[in-house]
Amino acid sequence: MPDLTCGIDFGTSNSTIAIASGGKARLIPLEGEHLTIPSAVFWETDGPALFGREGIAAYVDGIDGRLMRGLKSTLGSDLINERTRIGRRAVSFRDVLARFFMHLKARLDARTDATPAVVLGRPVHFVDDDPAADANAQSVLEDIAKAVGFREIAFQYEPIAAALQYESTVGHEEYVLITDIGGGTSDFSIVRVGPACAGRADRADDILANDGIRVGGTDFDRLLSLAEVMPHLGFKSTTGGGRGIMPRHYYLDLATWHRINMLYTQRTASDLKALRAEADHPEQIDRLIRVVATHAGHNLAMAVEAAKIALSEADIARLELAALTGGPNPLARREVFETAIAAPLDRITATLRGLLAQAGLRPDAIGTVFMTGGSSGLPVLRRIVGDVLPGVPIATGDMLGSVGTGLALDAAAKFG
């Protein structure tokens, strides 16, 4: 049996790897001294693929190529086998995921003498209300892991992994409700944790409830973009003297991380030019055309993401758009943002209430709510948790590293 095991948290926005040995787990550096790597691939038009911060920097510097982010969102969708053109090459999203995993494996190999057994994290549902698509998403991820050289592979739900990491810090038994708000999914579990439970390979009896929805930080980005950015590019503006409306799909694609590259076609350029001739506010369409023509969509999305993060601390944040659109640098307001994301917030609230019902517990039976995931710092999410579980203490750990560490601990229990 292997002495060393590992866990890989392949996230929509960021990824981590942790290794476990001697009952302890730790994250390993993946990019310089960084313990996280953005889940991003930049493929130069006539050059190699670059990953993480290096790939994002190449895109920002204007190197010719394609930036791809939000790749996890393609799992379980028809996009996974579709091909995108990079220069003279056509590359499938499955190939892009495999390249990213190969890069992660190389970082792991640099730290280990042999390939360890691995537990891969997965959301409770890759795809909502579609068991076949969900199973296919896990199967694709497993095939990719095998293709890059892993031989012993298991899966664990991401909120359960976060519970295992939290358990390593407590000295008493309690019920903990894990709230993992990631880039692409929100996952929730109620788990019995404590010293007597720790280290057991089978924790099925300790899991009282488990659920998740395909809602996460990239959805919040999209809705903030549609509310505060896209109107400056003509979203919902009229055409033909008020007789028509600009088509929505251009703006939806531009606001959605993993669909941005779909706009970079000659057909889109021609269609937008024709629409500009009919637009009642052609200066707004000029901004949209500029973003598409200069392939600045991901820069735009990064400006939105930065504003979203800033709104965790402030009521107003400046959106730095002028250099990308030729238009203004508008203000994003927390109140508008929270109104824009009301629908996914309602789904999160309903899922939390349903989780308590599934477990057969009153809110006061929960000892701690452990919040993790890159989007869990939003004040409105803390308020939701406080409303559903009034008076229950909220704990936080490493927002981006808890799941990876817990996956490595699970790997030690399963394979060690």
C-alpha positions as CSV (number, residue, x, y, z in Angstrom):
1,M,0.0,0.0,0.0
2,P,1.3,3.5,-0.8
3,D,2.9,5.5,2.0
4,L,2.0,8.8,0.2
5,T,-1.4,9.7,-1.1
6,C,-2.8,12.9,-2.6
7,G,-5.9,14.8,-3.2
8,I,-6.6,17.1,-6.2
9,D,-9.2,19.8,-6.1
10,F,-9.8,20.8,-9.7
11,G,-11.9,23.9,-9.3
12,T,-13.8,26.1,-11.7
13,S,-11.6,29.1,-10.8
14,N,-8.6,27.6,-8.9
15,S,-7.1,24.2,-8.3
16,T,-4.9,22.7,-5.5
17,I,-3.0,19.5,-4.8
18,A,-2.4,18.2,-1.3
19,I,-0.3,15.2,-0.3
20,A,-0.8,13.2,2.9
21,S,1.7,11.2,4.9
22,G,1.8,10.2,8.6
23,G,-1.7,11.2,9.2
24,K,-1.2,14.8,8.1
25,A,-1.9,16.6,4.8
26,R,-0.4,19.7,3.2
27,L,-0.8,21.6,0.0
28,I,2.1,21.7,-2.4
29,P,3.2,24.8,-4.4
30,L,1.8,24.7,-7.9
31,E,3.1,27.9,-9.4
32,G,6.2,29.4,-7.9
33,E,5.4,29.5,-4.2
34,H,1.7,29.8,-4.8
35,L,-0.3,26.9,-3.3
36,T,-3.1,27.5,-5.8
37,I,-3.1,27.8,-9.5
38,P,-5.9,29.4,-11.5
39,S,-7.7,26.8,-13.6
40,A,-6.7,28.6,-16.8
41,V,-5.1,27.5,-20.0
42,F,-3.7,30.0,-22.6
43,W,-2.9,28.4,-25.9
44,E,-0.6,30.5,-28.1
45,T,-1.6,30.6,-31.7
46,D,1.7,29.2,-32.9
47,G,3.2,28.1,-29.6
48,P,2.8,26.0,-26.5
49,A,0.0,26.0,-23.9
50,L,0.6,28.1,-20.8
51,F,-1.1,27.5,-17.5
52,G,-2.4,29.4,-14.5
53,R,-1.0,32.9,-13.8
54,E,1.5,32.5,-16.5
55,G,-1.2,31.9,-19.1
56,I,-3.4,34.8,-17.8
57,A,-0.3,37.1,-18.0
58,A,0.3,36.1,-21.6
59,Y,-3.3,36.9,-22.5
60,V,-3.1,40.3,-20.7
61,D,0.2,41.1,-22.4
62,G,-1.6,40.7,-25.8
63,I,0.2,37.5,-27.0
64,D,-1.8,36.0,-29.8
65,G,-3.8,33.0,-28.6
66,R,-6.8,31.7,-26.7
67,L,-7.4,32.0,-23.0
68,M,-9.7,29.4,-21.5
69,R,-11.2,29.6,-18.0
70,G,-14.1,28.0,-16.3
71,L,-13.2,24.7,-17.9
72,K,-14.8,22.6,-15.2
73,S,-18.1,24.0,-16.3
74,T,-17.8,22.0,-19.6
75,L,-17.9,18.7,-17.7
76,G,-21.4,17.2,-18.1
77,S,-22.2,19.5,-21.0
78,D,-22.1,19.0,-24.8
79,L,-19.2,21.4,-24.9
80,I,-16.7,18.9,-23.5
81,N,-16.2,17.3,-26.9
82,E,-16.6,20.4,-29.0
83,R,-13.6,21.9,-30.6
84,T,-12.3,25.4,-30.5
85,R,-10.0,26.9,-33.1
86,I,-6.5,28.1,-32.1
87,G,-4.6,29.4,-35.1
88,R,-4.6,26.6,-37.6
89,R,-5.5,23.9,-35.0
90,A,-8.9,22.7,-33.7
91,V,-8.7,21.6,-30.0
92,S,-11.4,20.0,-28.0
93,F,-12.2,21.1,-24.5
94,R,-11.5,17.6,-23.3
95,D,-8.0,18.0,-24.7
96,V,-7.6,21.3,-22.9
97,L,-8.7,19.7,-19.6
98,A,-6.2,16.9,-20.2
99,R,-3.4,19.4,-20.8
100,F,-4.2,21.2,-17.6
101,F,-4.3,17.9,-15.6
102,M,-1.0,16.9,-17.2
103,H,0.5,20.2,-15.9
104,L,-0.9,19.4,-12.4
105,K,0.6,15.9,-12.5
106,A,4.0,17.3,-13.5
107,R,3.9,19.6,-10.4
108,L,3.1,16.6,-8.3
109,D,5.8,14.4,-9.9
110,A,8.4,17.1,-9.0
111,R,7.5,16.6,-5.3
112,T,7.2,12.8,-5.2
113,D,9.2,9.7,-6.2
114,A,6.3,7.8,-7.5
115,T,2.7,8.5,-8.6
116,P,0.6,8.3,-5.4
117,A,-3.0,7.1,-5.2
118,V,-5.3,10.1,-5.7
119,V,-8.8,11.2,-4.5
120,L,-10.3,13.6,-6.9
121,G,-12.9,16.1,-5.7
122,R,-16.2,16.4,-7.3
123,P,-19.3,18.6,-6.7
124,V,-22.4,16.8,-5.3
125,H,-23.9,17.5,-8.8
126,F,-21.9,18.3,-11.8
127,V,-25.2,18.8,-13.5
128,D,-28.5,19.5,-11.8
129,D,-31.3,17.0,-12.2
130,D,-29.6,14.9,-14.9
131,P,-28.0,11.7,-13.3
132,A,-26.7,10.4,-16.7
133,A,-24.9,13.7,-17.5
134,D,-23.5,13.8,-13.9
135,A,-22.2,10.2,-14.2
136,N,-20.6,11.1,-17.6
137,A,-18.9,14.1,-16.1
138,Q,-17.2,12.0,-13.5
139,S,-16.3,9.3,-16.1
140,V,-14.6,12.0,-18.3
141,L,-12.6,13.3,-15.3
142,E,-11.6,9.8,-14.4
143,D,-10.5,9.0,-17.9
144,I,-8.4,12.1,-18.0
145,A,-6.7,11.3,-14.7
146,K,-5.9,7.8,-16.0
147,A,-4.6,9.2,-19.3
148,V,-2.1,11.4,-17.5
149,G,-0.8,8.5,-15.4
150,F,-2.8,8.0,-12.2
151,R,-3.6,4.4,-11.6
152,E,-5.4,4.3,-8.2
153,I,-8.3,6.8,-8.4
154,A,-11.2,7.5,-6.1
155,F,-13.7,10.4,-5.8
156,Q,-15.1,12.3,-2.9
157,Y,-17.7,15.0,-2.6
158,E,-16.0,18.4,-2.2
159,P,-18.1,19.4,0.9
160,I,-17.2,16.0,2.6
161,A,-13.5,16.7,1.9
162,A,-13.9,20.2,3.5
163,A,-15.6,18.4,6.5
164,L,-12.6,16.1,6.9
165,Q,-10.2,19.1,6.9
166,Y,-12.4,20.9,9.5
167,E,-12.5,17.7,11.6
168,S,-8.7,17.7,11.9
169,T,-9.0,21.0,13.9
170,V,-11.7,20.0,16.4
171,G,-11.4,18.0,19.7
172,H,-15.1,17.1,20.2
173,E,-17.9,15.5,18.4
174,E,-20.5,17.7,16.7
175,Y,-22.6,18.1,13.6
176,V,-21.0,20.5,11.2
177,L,-22.8,22.0,8.2
178,I,-20.3,22.5,5.3
179,T,-21.1,25.3,2.9
180,D,-18.7,25.2,-0.1
181,I,-19.4,28.0,-2.5
182,G,-17.0,27.5,-5.3
183,G,-16.6,29.0,-8.8
184,G,-19.1,26.7,-10.5
185,T,-21.1,24.9,-7.8
186,S,-22.5,25.4,-4.3
187,D,-22.3,22.2,-2.3
188,F,-23.6,21.4,1.2
189,S,-23.3,18.6,3.7
190,I,-24.2,17.9,7.3
191,V,-21.5,15.6,8.8
192,R,-20.8,14.1,12.2
193,V,-17.2,15.0,13.0
194,G,-14.9,14.3,15.9
195,P,-11.8,12.5,17.1
196,A,-13.6,9.1,17.2
197,C,-14.6,9.5,13.6
198,A,-11.4,10.7,12.1
199,G,-9.4,8.4,9.9
200,R,-12.2,6.0,9.1
201,A,-12.2,5.0,5.4
202,D,-16.0,4.7,5.3
203,R,-17.8,7.7,6.6
204,A,-21.2,6.9,5.1
205,D,-22.8,6.6,8.6
206,D,-21.5,10.1,9.5
207,I,-23.0,11.8,6.5
208,L,-26.5,12.9,7.5
209,A,-27.3,15.0,4.4
210,N,-25.6,16.0,1.2
211,D,-26.8,18.2,-1.7
212,G,-25.6,20.7,-4.2
213,I,-26.6,23.0,-7.0
214,R,-24.8,24.3,-10.1
215,V,-24.5,27.8,-8.9
216,G,-21.3,29.5,-8.0
217,G,-19.0,32.5,-8.3
218,T,-18.9,32.5,-12.1
219,D,-22.7,32.8,-12.0
220,F,-22.4,35.8,-9.7
221,D,-19.8,37.3,-12.1
222,R,-22.2,36.7,-15.1
223,L,-25.2,38.4,-13.4
224,L,-23.1,41.3,-12.1
225,S,-21.8,41.8,-15.7
226,L,-25.3,41.7,-17.2
227,A,-26.5,44.2,-14.6
228,E,-23.6,46.7,-14.5
229,V,-21.4,46.2,-17.6
230,M,-23.4,44.9,-20.6
231,P,-25.9,47.8,-20.7
232,H,-22.9,50.0,-21.6
233,L,-22.3,47.7,-24.6
234,G,-25.9,47.8,-25.8
235,F,-27.5,45.0,-23.7
236,K,-31.3,45.5,-23.9
237,S,-30.9,48.5,-26.1
238,T,-33.3,49.1,-29.0
239,T,-32.9,48.8,-32.7
240,G,-34.9,50.2,-35.7
241,G,-36.3,53.2,-33.8
242,G,-37.6,51.1,-30.9
243,R,-39.1,48.3,-32.9
244,G,-36.5,45.7,-31.9
245,I,-34.0,44.7,-29.2
246,M,-30.4,43.8,-29.5
247,P,-30.1,39.9,-29.4
248,R,-29.3,38.7,-25.9
249,H,-27.0,35.8,-26.8
250,Y,-24.0,37.9,-27.6
251,Y,-24.1,39.4,-24.1
252,L,-24.8,36.1,-22.3
253,D,-21.8,34.6,-24.0
254,L,-19.6,37.6,-23.2
255,A,-20.6,37.4,-19.6
256,T,-20.0,33.6,-19.2
257,W,-16.4,32.6,-18.7
258,H,-16.3,29.4,-20.6
259,R,-18.3,30.8,-23.6
260,I,-16.4,34.0,-24.3
261,N,-14.2,32.4,-27.0
262,M,-17.4,31.4,-28.9
263,L,-17.8,35.0,-30.0
264,Y,-14.4,35.3,-31.8
265,T,-15.7,34.3,-35.2
266,Q,-16.0,36.1,-38.5
267,R,-19.7,35.5,-38.5
268,T,-20.1,37.3,-35.2
269,A,-18.1,40.2,-36.4
270,S,-20.3,40.5,-39.5
271,D,-23.5,40.1,-37.5
272,L,-22.5,42.8,-35.1
273,K,-21.6,45.2,-37.9
274,A,-25.0,44.7,-39.4
275,L,-26.8,45.2,-36.1
276,R,-24.8,48.4,-35.5
277,A,-26.5,49.9,-38.6
278,E,-29.9,49.3,-37.1
279,A,-29.0,50.2,-33.5
280,D,-30.6,53.2,-31.8
281,H,-27.4,53.7,-29.7
282,P,-24.6,52.7,-32.2
283,E,-21.9,54.0,-29.8
284,Q,-22.8,51.2,-27.4
285,I,-22.5,48.6,-30.1
286,D,-19.1,50.1,-31.1
287,R,-17.9,49.2,-27.6
288,L,-19.2,45.6,-28.0
289,I,-17.5,45.3,-31.4
290,R,-14.3,46.6,-29.9
291,V,-14.3,44.0,-27.2
292,V,-15.0,41.2,-29.6
293,A,-12.5,42.4,-32.2
294,T,-9.6,42.8,-29.7
295,H,-10.5,39.5,-28.0
296,A,-10.8,41.4,-24.7
297,G,-13.7,39.3,-23.3
298,H,-11.6,37.7,-20.6
299,N,-10.1,41.0,-19.6
300,L,-13.7,42.3,-19.2
301,A,-14.6,39.3,-17.1
302,M,-11.6,39.8,-14.9
303,A,-12.6,43.4,-14.3
304,V,-16.1,42.2,-13.3
305,E,-14.6,39.5,-11.0
306,A,-12.3,42.2,-9.4
307,A,-15.4,44.4,-8.7
308,K,-17.3,41.5,-7.2
309,I,-14.4,40.8,-4.8
310,A,-14.2,44.5,-4.0
311,L,-17.9,44.5,-3.2
312,S,-17.2,42.0,-0.4
313,E,-15.6,44.9,1.5
314,A,-17.3,48.0,0.0
315,D,-20.7,49.2,-1.0
316,I,-19.4,50.6,-4.3
317,A,-16.6,49.5,-6.6
318,R,-15.2,51.0,-9.8
319,L,-15.3,48.9,-13.0
320,E,-12.2,49.5,-15.0
321,L,-13.6,49.2,-18.5
322,A,-12.5,52.3,-20.5
323,A,-9.3,50.8,-21.9
324,L,-11.3,47.7,-23.1
325,T,-14.5,49.3,-24.4
326,G,-13.7,52.9,-25.1
327,G,-16.6,53.8,-22.8
328,P,-16.9,54.9,-19.2
329,N,-15.5,53.3,-16.0
330,P,-18.9,52.8,-14.3
331,L,-19.6,52.2,-10.6
332,A,-20.8,48.8,-9.5
333,R,-23.1,48.9,-6.4
334,R,-23.4,46.2,-3.8
335,E,-27.2,46.7,-3.6
336,V,-27.6,46.2,-7.4
337,F,-25.3,43.2,-7.3
338,E,-27.3,41.5,-4.6
339,T,-30.5,42.2,-6.4
340,A,-29.0,40.8,-9.6
341,I,-28.1,37.5,-7.9
342,A,-31.4,37.1,-6.0
343,A,-32.4,34.0,-7.9
344,P,-29.3,31.9,-7.2
345,L,-29.4,33.2,-3.6
346,D,-32.9,31.9,-3.3
347,R,-31.8,28.5,-4.5
348,I,-29.0,28.4,-2.0
349,T,-31.4,29.3,0.8
350,A,-33.8,26.6,-0.3
351,T,-31.0,24.1,-0.5
352,L,-29.8,24.9,3.1
353,R,-33.4,24.5,4.4
354,G,-33.8,21.2,2.5
355,L,-30.5,19.9,3.9
356,L,-31.8,20.3,7.4
357,A,-35.0,18.6,6.5
358,Q,-33.1,15.8,4.9
359,A,-31.0,15.3,8.0
360,G,-34.0,15.5,10.3
361,L,-32.3,18.2,12.4
362,R,-33.4,21.5,13.8
363,P,-31.0,24.4,13.2
364,D,-29.9,24.5,16.8
365,A,-28.6,20.9,16.5
366,I,-25.8,22.1,14.2
367,G,-22.7,22.9,16.2
368,T,-20.8,24.9,13.5
369,V,-21.3,26.1,10.0
370,F,-18.0,25.8,8.2
371,M,-17.8,28.0,5.1
372,T,-15.3,27.5,2.4
373,G,-14.8,28.1,-1.3
374,G,-13.7,31.2,-3.1
375,S,-17.1,32.9,-3.1
376,S,-18.1,32.3,0.5
377,G,-16.7,35.6,1.6
378,L,-19.7,37.6,0.1
379,P,-21.6,39.3,2.9
380,V,-24.9,38.3,1.5
381,L,-24.1,34.6,1.8
382,R,-23.1,35.1,5.4
383,R,-26.5,36.7,6.0
384,I,-28.3,33.8,4.4
385,V,-26.5,31.3,6.6
386,G,-27.4,33.4,9.6
387,D,-31.0,33.6,8.6
388,V,-31.3,29.8,8.1
389,L,-29.2,28.9,11.2
390,P,-29.7,31.7,13.6
391,G,-27.1,31.8,16.4
392,V,-25.0,28.9,15.0
393,P,-21.3,29.9,15.0
394,I,-19.7,30.3,11.5
395,A,-16.1,29.1,11.1
396,T,-13.8,29.5,8.1
397,G,-10.6,27.9,7.1
398,D,-8.4,28.2,4.0
399,M,-11.1,29.4,1.5
400,L,-9.2,27.8,-1.4
401,G,-7.3,25.0,0.3
402,S,-9.7,23.3,2.6
403,V,-11.1,20.9,0.0
404,G,-7.7,19.8,-1.4
405,T,-6.4,19.1,2.1
406,G,-9.5,17.1,3.0
407,L,-9.2,15.1,-0.2
408,A,-5.6,14.1,0.7
409,L,-6.8,13.0,4.2
410,D,-9.5,11.0,2.5
411,A,-7.0,9.4,0.2
412,A,-4.9,8.4,3.3
413,A,-7.9,6.7,4.8
414,K,-8.9,5.0,1.6
415,F,-5.5,3.9,0.3
416,G,-3.0,4.3,3.2
